[in-house]
Amino acid sequence: MIDKELLEILACPACKGDVELKTEKIVCKNCGKKYPVKDGIPIMLIEEAES
Ligand SMILES: [Zn+2]
């Protein structure tokens, strides 16, 4: 589980937008890219994102 403080410091690497946690994915509120979470660690890489 990802804690809220960590989520608050994360930003979308593509657009620097705010992100939110949605069932096992980090979703950018701005551009909608989805980043995977592996072993509880968000993978904030544009190459790993699904749009
Ligand atoms: Zn974004």
N, CA, C, O and the ligand as a Tripos MOL2 file, in Angstrom:
@<TRIPOS>MOLECULE
protein
  205   203    52     0     0
PROTEIN
NO_CHARGES

@<TRIPOS>ATOM
      1 N           0.8500   -1.2040    0.0000 N.3       1 MET1
      2 CA          0.0000    0.0000    0.0000 C.3       1 MET1
      3 C           0.8790    1.2440    0.0000 C.2       1 MET1
      4 O           1.8770    1.3170    0.7160 O.2       1 MET1
      5 N           0.5030    2.1890   -0.7880 N.am      2 ILE2
      6 CA          1.2690    3.4260   -0.9050 C.3       2 ILE2
      7 C           0.7050    4.4610    0.0550 C.2       2 ILE2
      8 O          -0.5080    4.6580    0.1140 O.2       2 ILE2
      9 N           1.5670    5.1140    0.7980 N.am      3 ASP3
     10 CA          0.9960    6.0800    1.7320 C.3       3 ASP3
     11 C           0.7800    7.4390    1.0660 C.2       3 ASP3
     12 O           1.4000    7.7710    0.0550 O.2       3 ASP3
     13 N          -0.1140    8.2010    1.6660 N.am      4 LYS4
     14 CA         -0.5540    9.4620    1.0630 C.3       4 LYS4
     15 C           0.5660   10.4810    0.9450 C.2       4 LYS4
     16 O           0.6140   11.2530   -0.0120 O.2       4 LYS4
     17 N           1.4630   10.4810    1.9160 N.am      5 GLU5
     18 CA          2.5630   11.4500    1.8580 C.3       5 GLU5
     19 C           3.4420   11.2000    0.6440 C.2       5 GLU5
     20 O           3.8840   12.1370   -0.0210 O.2       5 GLU5
     21 N           3.6870    9.9360    0.3660 N.am      6 LEU6
     22 CA          4.4890    9.5960   -0.8090 C.3       6 LEU6
     23 C           3.7560   10.0420   -2.0740 C.2       6 LEU6
     24 O           4.3550   10.6090   -2.9890 O.2       6 LEU6
     25 N           2.4750    9.7800   -2.1080 N.am      7 LEU7
     26 CA          1.6670   10.1430   -3.2680 C.3       7 LEU7
     27 C           1.7060   11.6540   -3.5190 C.2       7 LEU7
     28 O           1.7120   12.1010   -4.6660 O.2       7 LEU7
     29 N           1.7320   12.4240   -2.4430 N.am      8 GLU8
     30 CA          1.7280   13.8780   -2.5910 C.3       8 GLU8
     31 C           3.0190   14.4190   -3.1930 C.2       8 GLU8
     32 O           3.0040   15.4450   -3.8730 O.2       8 GLU8
     33 N           4.1270   13.7420   -2.9530 N.am      9 ILE9
     34 CA          5.3850   14.2400   -3.5250 C.3       9 ILE9
     35 C           5.6180   13.7430   -4.9450 C.2       9 ILE9
     36 O           6.4900   14.2450   -5.6530 O.2       9 ILE9
     37 N           4.8400   12.7660   -5.3480 N.am     10 LEU10
     38 CA          4.9920   12.2610   -6.7130 C.3      10 LEU10
     39 C           4.3130   13.1960   -7.7050 C.2      10 LEU10
     40 O           3.2820   13.8010   -7.4100 O.2      10 LEU10
     41 N           4.9070   13.3010   -8.8780 N.am     11 ALA11
     42 CA          4.2770   14.0630   -9.9500 C.3      11 ALA11
     43 C           4.4750   13.2840  -11.2400 C.2      11 ALA11
     44 O           5.4290   12.5190  -11.3890 O.2      11 ALA11
     45 N           3.5780   13.4910  -12.1400 N.am     12 CYS12
     46 CA          3.6660   12.8350  -13.4360 C.3      12 CYS12
     47 C           4.9280   13.3100  -14.1650 C.2      12 CYS12
     48 O           5.1220   14.5140  -14.3360 O.2      12 CYS12
     49 N           5.7820   12.3860  -14.5930 N.am     13 PRO13
     50 CA          7.0120   12.8140  -15.2740 C.3      13 PRO13
     51 C           6.7500   13.4010  -16.6610 C.2      13 PRO13
     52 O           7.6020   14.0990  -17.2120 O.2      13 PRO13
     53 N           5.5870   13.1210  -17.2190 N.am     14 ALA14
     54 CA          5.2710   13.6230  -18.5510 C.3      14 ALA14
     55 C           4.8040   15.0730  -18.5070 C.2      14 ALA14
     56 O           5.2010   15.8790  -19.3480 O.2      14 ALA14
     57 N           3.9600   15.4100  -17.5300 N.am     15 CYS15
     58 CA          3.3560   16.7480  -17.5240 C.3      15 CYS15
     59 C           3.4820   17.4620  -16.1880 C.2      15 CYS15
     60 O           3.0310   18.5980  -16.0410 O.2      15 CYS15
     61 N           4.1010   16.7930  -15.2030 N.am     16 LYS16
     62 CA          4.2750   17.3370  -13.8470 C.3      16 LYS16
     63 C           2.9570   17.5350  -13.1060 C.2      16 LYS16
     64 O           2.8920   18.2740  -12.1230 O.2      16 LYS16
     65 N           1.9250   16.8770  -13.5790 N.am     17 GLY17
     66 CA          0.6200   16.9900  -12.9410 C.3      17 GLY17
     67 C           0.5270   16.1620  -11.6650 C.2      17 GLY17
     68 O           1.3840   15.3210  -11.3930 O.2      17 GLY17
     69 N          -0.5100   16.4080  -10.8960 N.am     18 ASP18
     70 CA         -0.7670   15.6260   -9.6850 C.3      18 ASP18
     71 C          -1.2180   14.2240  -10.0650 C.2      18 ASP18
     72 O          -1.8570   14.0050  -11.0940 O.2      18 ASP18
     73 N          -0.8630   13.2900   -9.2030 N.am     19 VAL19
     74 CA         -1.2540   11.9050   -9.4620 C.3      19 VAL19
     75 C          -2.1130   11.3870   -8.3070 C.2      19 VAL19
     76 O          -2.0580   11.9030   -7.1910 O.2      19 VAL19
     77 N          -2.9050   10.3560   -8.6030 N.am     20 GLU20
     78 CA         -3.6850    9.7210   -7.5530 C.3      20 GLU20
     79 C          -3.5750    8.2180   -7.7120 C.2      20 GLU20
     80 O          -3.2820    7.6990   -8.7900 O.2      20 GLU20
     81 N          -3.8220    7.5340   -6.6020 N.am     21 LEU21
     82 CA         -3.7350    6.0810   -6.6120 C.3      21 LEU21
     83 C          -5.0800    5.4750   -6.9620 C.2      21 LEU21
     84 O          -6.1000    5.7890   -6.3480 O.2      21 LEU21
     85 N          -5.0660    4.6090   -7.9500 N.am     22 LYS22
     86 CA         -6.2740    3.8710   -8.3200 C.3      22 LYS22
     87 C          -5.9090    2.4140   -8.4800 C.2      22 LYS22
     88 O          -5.0570    2.0660   -9.2970 O.2      22 LYS22
     89 N          -6.5350    1.5820   -7.7220 N.am     23 THR23
     90 CA         -6.3100    0.1310   -7.7730 C.3      23 THR23
     91 C          -5.0260   -0.3080   -8.4750 C.2      23 THR23
     92 O          -5.0370   -0.6570   -9.6550 O.2      23 THR23
     93 N          -3.9390   -0.2840   -7.7430 N.am     24 GLU24
     94 CA         -2.6560   -0.8210   -8.2130 C.3      24 GLU24
     95 C          -1.9720    0.0330   -9.2720 C.2      24 GLU24
     96 O          -0.9400   -0.3650   -9.8120 O.2      24 GLU24
     97 N          -2.5270    1.1890   -9.5720 N.am     25 LYS25
     98 CA         -1.8950    2.0610  -10.5550 C.3      25 LYS25
     99 C          -1.8600    3.4750  -10.0020 C.2      25 LYS25
    100 O          -2.7000    3.8690   -9.1930 O.2      25 LYS25
    101 N          -0.8610    4.2290  -10.4610 N.am     26 ILE26
    102 CA         -0.8150    5.6590  -10.1740 C.3      26 ILE26
    103 C          -1.3150    6.3470  -11.4340 C.2      26 ILE26
    104 O          -0.7610    6.1570  -12.5170 O.2      26 ILE26
    105 N          -2.3580    7.1400  -11.2890 N.am     27 VAL27
    106 CA         -2.9740    7.7770  -12.4500 C.3      27 VAL27
    107 C          -2.7760    9.2850  -12.3740 C.2      27 VAL27
    108 O          -3.0230    9.9030  -11.3390 O.2      27 VAL27
    109 N          -2.3320    9.8650  -13.4700 N.am     28 CYS28
    110 CA         -2.1630   11.3160  -13.5330 C.3      28 CYS28
    111 C          -3.5290   11.9740  -13.7090 C.2      28 CYS28
    112 O          -4.2940   11.6240  -14.6070 O.2      28 CYS28
    113 N          -3.8170   12.9390  -12.8280 N.am     29 LYS29
    114 CA         -5.1050   13.6250  -12.9160 C.3      29 LYS29
    115 C          -5.1510   14.5670  -14.1020 C.2      29 LYS29
    116 O          -6.2280   14.9440  -14.5630 O.2      29 LYS29
    117 N          -3.9870   14.9440  -14.5940 N.am     30 ASN30
    118 CA         -3.9130   15.9290  -15.6700 C.3      30 ASN30
    119 C          -3.9680   15.2870  -17.0620 C.2      30 ASN30
    120 O          -4.8270   15.6300  -17.8750 O.2      30 ASN30
    121 N          -3.0500   14.3590  -17.3290 N.am     31 CYS31
    122 CA         -2.9950   13.7860  -18.6860 C.3      31 CYS31
    123 C          -3.5350   12.3620  -18.7450 C.2      31 CYS31
    124 O          -3.7050   11.8100  -19.8320 O.2      31 CYS31
    125 N          -3.8050   11.7650  -17.5920 N.am     32 GLY32
    126 CA         -4.4310   10.4490  -17.5870 C.3      32 GLY32
    127 C          -3.4850    9.2800  -17.7790 C.2      32 GLY32
    128 O          -3.9400    8.1400  -17.8720 O.2      32 GLY32
    129 N          -2.1730    9.5260  -17.8420 N.am     33 LYS33
    130 CA         -1.2470    8.4040  -17.9590 C.3      33 LYS33
    131 C          -1.2990    7.5500  -16.6970 C.2      33 LYS33
    132 O          -1.4990    8.0590  -15.5940 O.2      33 LYS33
    133 N          -1.1150    6.2370  -16.8810 N.am     34 LYS34
    134 CA         -1.1510    5.3030  -15.7550 C.3      34 LYS34
    135 C           0.2240    4.7010  -15.5590 C.2      34 LYS34
    136 O           0.8410    4.2000  -16.4980 O.2      34 LYS34
    137 N           0.6960    4.7590  -14.3180 N.am     35 TYR35
    138 CA          2.0070    4.2170  -13.9880 C.3      35 TYR35
    139 C           1.8410    2.9840  -13.1190 C.2      35 TYR35
    140 O           1.0140    2.9720  -12.2070 O.2      35 TYR35
    141 N           2.6170    1.9500  -13.3920 N.am     36 PRO36
    142 CA          2.4830    0.7220  -12.6040 C.3      36 PRO36
    143 C           3.0990    0.8580  -11.2180 C.2      36 PRO36
    144 O           3.9730    1.6930  -10.9880 O.2      36 PRO36
    145 N           2.6260    0.0180  -10.3000 N.am     37 VAL37
    146 CA          3.2070   -0.0720   -8.9630 C.3      37 VAL37
    147 C           3.7410   -1.4840   -8.8200 C.2      37 VAL37
    148 O           3.0010   -2.4590   -8.9500 O.2      37 VAL37
    149 N           5.0470   -1.5840   -8.5470 N.am     38 LYS38
    150 CA          5.6510   -2.8990   -8.3970 C.3      38 LYS38
    151 C           6.1870   -3.0580   -6.9900 C.2      38 LYS38
    152 O           7.0180   -2.2700   -6.5390 O.2      38 LYS38
    153 N           5.7110   -4.0800   -6.2970 N.am     39 ASP39
    154 CA          6.1220   -4.3320   -4.9060 C.3      39 ASP39
    155 C           5.9650   -3.0830   -4.0430 C.2      39 ASP39
    156 O           6.8070   -2.8050   -3.1890 O.2      39 ASP39
    157 N           4.8890   -2.3330   -4.2650 N.am     40 GLY40
    158 CA          4.6160   -1.1560   -3.4520 C.3      40 GLY40
    159 C           5.3850    0.0860   -3.8490 C.2      40 GLY40
    160 O           5.2770    1.1240   -3.1960 O.2      40 GLY40
    161 N           6.1630   -0.0140   -4.9180 N.am     41 ILE41
    162 CA          6.9540    1.1350   -5.3620 C.3      41 ILE41
    163 C           6.4090    1.6410   -6.6940 C.2      41 ILE41
    164 O           6.3590    0.9020   -7.6770 O.2      41 ILE41
    165 N           6.0030    2.9120   -6.7160 N.am     42 PRO42
    166 CA          5.4890    3.4590   -7.9700 C.3      42 PRO42
    167 C           6.6080    3.6070   -9.0020 C.2      42 PRO42
    168 O           7.6820    4.1250   -8.6970 O.2      42 PRO42
    169 N           6.3470    3.1540  -10.2020 N.am     43 ILE43
    170 CA          7.3290    3.2630  -11.2740 C.3      43 ILE43
    171 C           6.9540    4.4850  -12.1140 C.2      43 ILE43
    172 O           6.1540    4.3960  -13.0460 O.2      43 ILE43
    173 N           7.5500    5.6270  -11.7630 N.am     44 MET44
    174 CA          7.1720    6.8770  -12.4130 C.3      44 MET44
    175 C           8.0840    7.1460  -13.6160 C.2      44 MET44
    176 O           8.8900    8.0760  -13.6110 O.2      44 MET44
    177 N           7.9360    6.3260  -14.6160 N.am     45 LEU45
    178 CA          8.7330    6.4700  -15.8250 C.3      45 LEU45
    179 C           7.8100    6.5830  -17.0260 C.2      45 LEU45
    180 O           6.8640    5.8090  -17.1710 O.2      45 LEU45
    181 N           8.0890    7.5370  -17.8690 N.am     46 ILE46
    182 CA          7.2460    7.7300  -19.0540 C.3      46 ILE46
    183 C           7.2060    6.4500  -19.8990 C.2      46 ILE46
    184 O           6.1680    6.0910  -20.4560 O.2      46 ILE46
    185 N           8.3440    5.7770  -19.9810 N.am     47 GLU47
    186 CA          8.4100    4.5490  -20.7980 C.3      47 GLU47
    187 C           7.5140    3.4370  -20.2480 C.2      47 GLU47
    188 O           7.0760    2.5600  -20.9930 O.2      47 GLU47
    189 N           7.2450    3.4800  -18.9450 N.am     48 GLU48
    190 CA          6.4360    2.4270  -18.3160 C.3      48 GLU48
    191 C           4.9530    2.7870  -18.3020 C.2      48 GLU48
    192 O           4.1170    1.9600  -17.9360 O.2      48 GLU48
    193 N           4.6270    4.0040  -18.6940 N.am     49 ALA49
    194 CA          3.2510    4.4780  -18.5500 C.3      49 ALA49
    195 C           2.3440    3.9320  -19.6480 C.2      49 ALA49
    196 O           2.7640    3.6800  -20.7780 O.2      49 ALA49
    197 N           1.0820    3.7620  -19.2640 N.am     50 GLU50
    198 CA          0.0470    3.4800  -20.2570 C.3      50 GLU50
    199 C          -0.7670    4.7520  -20.3970 C.2      50 GLU50
    200 O          -1.0850    5.3980  -19.3990 O.2      50 GLU50
    201 N          -1.1060    5.1160  -21.6180 N.am     51 SER51
    202 CA         -1.9130    6.3230  -21.7390 C.3      51 SER51
    203 C          -3.3930    6.0060  -21.7900 C.2      51 SER51
    204 O          -4.2160    6.9160  -21.8920 O.2      51 SER51
    205 ZN          0.5290   13.6380  -16.6170 Zn       52 ZN52
@<TRIPOS>BOND
     1     1     2 1
     2     2     3 1
     3     3     4 2
     4     3     5 am
     5     5     6 1
     6     6     7 1
     7     7     8 2
     8     7     9 am
     9     9    10 1
    10    10    11 1
    11    11    12 2
    12    11    13 am
    13    13    14 1
    14    14    15 1
    15    15    16 2
    16    15    17 am
    17    17    18 1
    18    18    19 1
    19    19    20 2
    20    19    21 am
    21    21    22 1
    22    22    23 1
    23    23    24 2
    24    23    25 am
    25    25    26 1
    26    26    27 1
    27    27    28 2
    28    27    29 am
    29    29    30 1
    30    30    31 1
    31    31    32 2
    32    31    33 am
    33    33    34 1
    34    34    35 1
    35    35    36 2
    36    35    37 am
    37    37    38 1
    38    38    39 1
    39    39    40 2
    40    39    41 am
    41    41    42 1
    42    42    43 1
    43    43    44 2
    44    43    45 am
    45    45    46 1
    46    46    47 1
    47    47    48 2
    48    47    49 am
    49    49    50 1
    50    50    51 1
    51    51    52 2
    52    51    53 am
    53    53    54 1
    54    54    55 1
    55    55    56 2
    56    55    57 am
    57    57    58 1
    58    58    59 1
    59    59    60 2
    60    59    61 am
    61    61    62 1
    62    62    63 1
    63    63    64 2
    64    63    65 am
    65    65    66 1
    66    66    67 1
    67    67    68 2
    68    67    69 am
    69    69    70 1
    70    70    71 1
    71    71    72 2
    72    71    73 am
    73    73    74 1
    74    74    75 1
    75    75    76 2
    76    75    77 am
    77    77    78 1
    78    78    79 1
    79    79    80 2
    80    79    81 am
    81    81    82 1
    82    82    83 1
    83    83    84 2
    84    83    85 am
    85    85    86 1
    86    86    87 1
    87    87    88 2
    88    87    89 am
    89    89    90 1
    90    90    91 1
    91    91    92 2
    92    91    93 am
    93    93    94 1
    94    94    95 1
    95    95    96 2
    96    95    97 am
    97    97    98 1
    98    98    99 1
    99    99   100 2
   100    99   101 am
   101   101   102 1
   102   102   103 1
   103   103   104 2
   104   103   105 am
   105   105   106 1
   106   106   107 1
   107   107   108 2
   108   107   109 am
   109   109   110 1
   110   110   111 1
   111   111   112 2
   112   111   113 am
   113   113   114 1
   114   114   115 1
   115   115   116 2
   116   115   117 am
   117   117   118 1
   118   118   119 1
   119   119   120 2
   120   119   121 am
   121   121   122 1
   122   122   123 1
   123   123   124 2
   124   123   125 am
   125   125   126 1
   126   126   127 1
   127   127   128 2
   128   127   129 am
   129   129   130 1
   130   130   131 1
   131   131   132 2
   132   131   133 am
   133   133   134 1
   134   134   135 1
   135   135   136 2
   136   135   137 am
   137   137   138 1
   138   138   139 1
   139   139   140 2
   140   139   141 am
   141   141   142 1
   142   142   143 1
   143   143   144 2
   144   143   145 am
   145   145   146 1
   146   146   147 1
   147   147   148 2
   148   147   149 am
   149   149   150 1
   150   150   151 1
   151   151   152 2
   152   151   153 am
   153   153   154 1
   154   154   155 1
   155   155   156 2
   156   155   157 am
   157   157   158 1
   158   158   159 1
   159   159   160 2
   160   159   161 am
   161   161   162 1
   162   162   163 1
   163   163   164 2
   164   163   165 am
   165   165   166 1
   166   166   167 1
   167   167   168 2
   168   167   169 am
   169   169   170 1
   170   170   171 1
   171   171   172 2
   172   171   173 am
   173   173   174 1
   174   174   175 1
   175   175   176 2
   176   175   177 am
   177   177   178 1
   178   178   179 1
   179   179   180 2
   180   179   181 am
   181   181   182 1
   182   182   183 1
   183   183   184 2
   184   183   185 am
   185   185   186 1
   186   186   187 1
   187   187   188 2
   188   187   189 am
   189   189   190 1
   190   190   191 1
   191   191   192 2
   192   191   193 am
   193   193   194 1
   194   194   195 1
   195   195   196 2
   196   195   197 am
   197   197   198 1
   198   198   199 1
   199   199   200 2
   200   199   201 am
   201   201   202 1
   202   202   203 1
   203   203   204 2
@<TRIPOS>SUBSTRUCTURE
     1 MET1         2 RESIDUE 1 A MET
     2 ILE2         6 RESIDUE 1 A ILE
     3 ASP3        10 RESIDUE 1 A ASP
     4 LYS4        14 RESIDUE 1 A LYS
     5 GLU5        18 RESIDUE 1 A GLU
     6 LEU6        22 RESIDUE 1 A LEU
     7 LEU7        26 RESIDUE 1 A LEU
     8 GLU8        30 RESIDUE 1 A GLU
     9 ILE9        34 RESIDUE 1 A ILE
    10 LEU10       38 RESIDUE 1 A LEU
    11 ALA11       42 RESIDUE 1 A ALA
    12 CYS12       46 RESIDUE 1 A CYS
    13 PRO13       50 RESIDUE 1 A PRO
    14 ALA14       54 RESIDUE 1 A ALA
    15 CYS15       58 RESIDUE 1 A CYS
    16 LYS16       62 RESIDUE 1 A LYS
    17 GLY17       66 RESIDUE 1 A GLY
    18 ASP18       70 RESIDUE 1 A ASP
    19 VAL19       74 RESIDUE 1 A VAL
    20 GLU20       78 RESIDUE 1 A GLU
    21 LEU21       82 RESIDUE 1 A LEU
    22 LYS22       86 RESIDUE 1 A LYS
    23 THR23       90 RESIDUE 1 A THR
    24 GLU24       94 RESIDUE 1 A GLU
    25 LYS25       98 RESIDUE 1 A LYS
    26 ILE26      102 RESIDUE 1 A ILE
    27 VAL27      106 RESIDUE 1 A VAL
    28 CYS28      110 RESIDUE 1 A CYS
    29 LYS29      114 RESIDUE 1 A LYS
    30 ASN30      118 RESIDUE 1 A ASN
    31 CYS31      122 RESIDUE 1 A CYS
    32 GLY32      126 RESIDUE 1 A GLY
    33 LYS33      130 RESIDUE 1 A LYS
    34 LYS34      134 RESIDUE 1 A LYS
    35 TYR35      138 RESIDUE 1 A TYR
    36 PRO36      142 RESIDUE 1 A PRO
    37 VAL37      146 RESIDUE 1 A VAL
    38 LYS38      150 RESIDUE 1 A LYS
    39 ASP39      154 RESIDUE 1 A ASP
    40 GLY40      158 RESIDUE 1 A GLY
    41 ILE41      162 RESIDUE 1 A ILE
    42 PRO42      166 RESIDUE 1 A PRO
    43 ILE43      170 RESIDUE 1 A ILE
    44 MET44      174 RESIDUE 1 A MET
    45 LEU45      178 RESIDUE 1 A LEU
    46 ILE46      182 RESIDUE 1 A ILE
    47 GLU47      186 RESIDUE 1 A GLU
    48 GLU48      190 RESIDUE 1 A GLU
    49 ALA49      194 RESIDUE 1 A ALA
    50 GLU50      198 RESIDUE 1 A GLU
    51 SER51      202 RESIDUE 1 A SER
    52 ZN52       205 GROUP 0 **** ****
